[in-house]
Amino acid sequence: AFTFDRFKETRIKQGVSPAGVNRDLALPRAAFNLAVERRMLAHSPFDGVRLFNESKHRKPPRTISFAEEQKILMCCDVRLRMIVITLLDTGMRVGIEALRLKWSDIDFDESIITVVQSKTAAGLRALPMTAFLRSELQKWYIATKGISEYVFFNPQRPLTHIRSVKTAWHNALKIAGMARFPIYQCRHVFATRLAGVGVSDTIIDQLLGHSRRDVLRFYTARVPEYLRDAINLLDQLRSVKTELSRVSKIEAIGGLHGKGPTLVN
């Protein structure tokens, strides 16, 4: 145990995050546990080793306003723009869920996206679409119809999906004049917006595909209806925020006219 404690201190001094050190220790920990299970060792040297509490060291997630969302979308190419809209309005995980999405997983008539590949069994879920997302996906479908079965296909190899948008995302943030943050945090933005309009934690957990055993999971007949109500609230929030922004701009322009001739660049 003392040896592992020294290893932890060394890795921290090397600039490795607490979460990274925990990942380093995962393999030997599993190996020693297996050795004890197979009776090759009487006890594991890991018995006296404490892992870092990652939650204490984790940076708070970055959230963005609807105005910042529009700013970012204006700096994205057409494909990245569609990916970002999908992430912000569904809360899907980027690589394993959103980028692997196929047109066969989208039901425009019912306005549902079915997640068929995910991190856990709880992640396999049906997600109602916002009116905004449904409209944008329909436009993207018309523009790319017949090119690939994947929604976000690789332009060079249409038979495959995009593997990563990390570089494109960081470039878009740079053009928008915003500090870097992982595109994965669009998932946090989705959850934060739902919480802001009063959606319960249980519903948010189900929309995000979290592995939690809540009572509501057993009321399968009612859940789809509740999920639809939650997504409708997101549409209402977008409309309110957009309208307020438009009205404030009109009032500002009206004030300028009232002060006499003004040069506007």
C-alpha positions, -999 to +999 in steps of 0.1 A: +000+000+000+029+024+008+044+018-026+011+027-043+008+058-022+042+069-034+032+061-070+001+084-066+023+112-053+047+109-082+020+109-108+004+140-093+038+158-094+040+148-130+008+168-137-016+139-140-051+146-128-066+127-099-090+110-123-060+100-145-042+085-114-073+065-106-073+051-141-036+042-137-044+022-106-074+004-121-054-023-139-032-034-109-062-032-086-083-055-109-053-079-113-048-082-075-085-087-069-085-115-094-055-130-078-073-130-044-104-145-060-084-173-076-066-178-042-032-170-056-029-143-029-042-142+007-051-105+004-047-077-021-020-050-015-047-026-025-066-032+007-050-001+023-050+021-008-075+050-012-084+063-046-088+100-052-123+115-048-127+127-083-157+148-076-137+171-054-112+178-082-136+179-111-142+213-127-178+225-128-194+219-162-196+248-187-231+259-196-240+282-224-269+306-229-291+305-260-273+337-272-239+319-269-254+289-286-263+310-317-228+325-316-212+291-317-236+278-344-227+307-367-190+296-365-197+260-374-197+244-408-231+229-418-222+194-405-208+205-372-238+228-367-262+199-371-242+178-346-241+206-320-279+211-323-285+174-319-263+173-288-279+204-272-314+192-278-311+155-269-283+153-243-268+123-262-233+111-256-211+123-284-191+094-298-210+063-289-245+077-294-248+108-316-220+103-341-232+067-347-268+077-353-284+063-384-314+076-403-332+043-395-330+054-358-350+085-365-388+085-367-400+119-381-436+109-379-435+102-342-407+127-336-385+102-318-348+093-319-340+057-308-306+053-292-295+018-302-259+020-291-248+033-257-225+031-228-249+011-206-282-007-210-300+023-195-286+044-224-307+024-249-337+048-249-362+066-270-357+104-271-385+128-281-373+155-305-378+192-300-396+209-329-364+228-336-343+197-338-369+178-359-370+207-384-332+209-387-328+172-391-354+171-418-335+198-437-302+178-432-320+146-444-331+163-477-297+178-483-279+145-477-305+120-489-290+088-503-254+096-495-251+074-464-271+054-438-254+075-412-267+109-402-232+123-396-212+104-422-175+109-430-173+131-462-143+111-475-158+077-466-196+080-467-201+044-456-186+052-422-196+078-396-174+106-382-152+094-354-145+128-337-153+165-340-128+176-313-107+198-336-136+213-355-154+221-322-123+238-308-119+258-340-155+269-338-151+281-302-119+300-312-137+318-341-166+326-317-141+341-292-150+317-265-128+297-241-123+260-249-145+234-233-153+198-243-182+193-267-193+166-243-205+193-220-234+200-244-249+171-225-246+192-193-262+221-210-292+200-220-296+188-184-292+223-170-319+237-193-343+210-184-337+215-147-342+253-152-377+248-165-386+225-135-382+190-150-376+164-122-343+147-117-359+113-125-371+124-159-337+141-167-319+108-156-341+089-181-335+114-209-297+112-203-298+074-201-283+072-166-283+039-147-305+047-118-333+025-103-361+050-097-397+040-090-408+059-121-390+034-144-416+009-136-445+031-148-436+024-185-470+034-198-467+069-184-430+076-190-432+084-227-459+110-221-438+126-193-407+127-215-427+144-243-439+171-218-403+177-207-391+182-243-420+205-250-408+227-221-374+230-238-391+242-270-410+268-249-378+280-232-361+285-266-391+305-279-392+328-248-354+334-248-353+341-286-383+365-284-369+384-255-336+388-273-354+401-304-376+425-284-346+440-266-328+446-299-359+464-313-362+486-282-325+494-284-328+505-321-359+525-312-340+543-286-313+552-310-338+567-335-353+588-307-319+605-301-315+618-336-291+608-365-268+580-355-242+562-375-244+524-371-216+502-383 
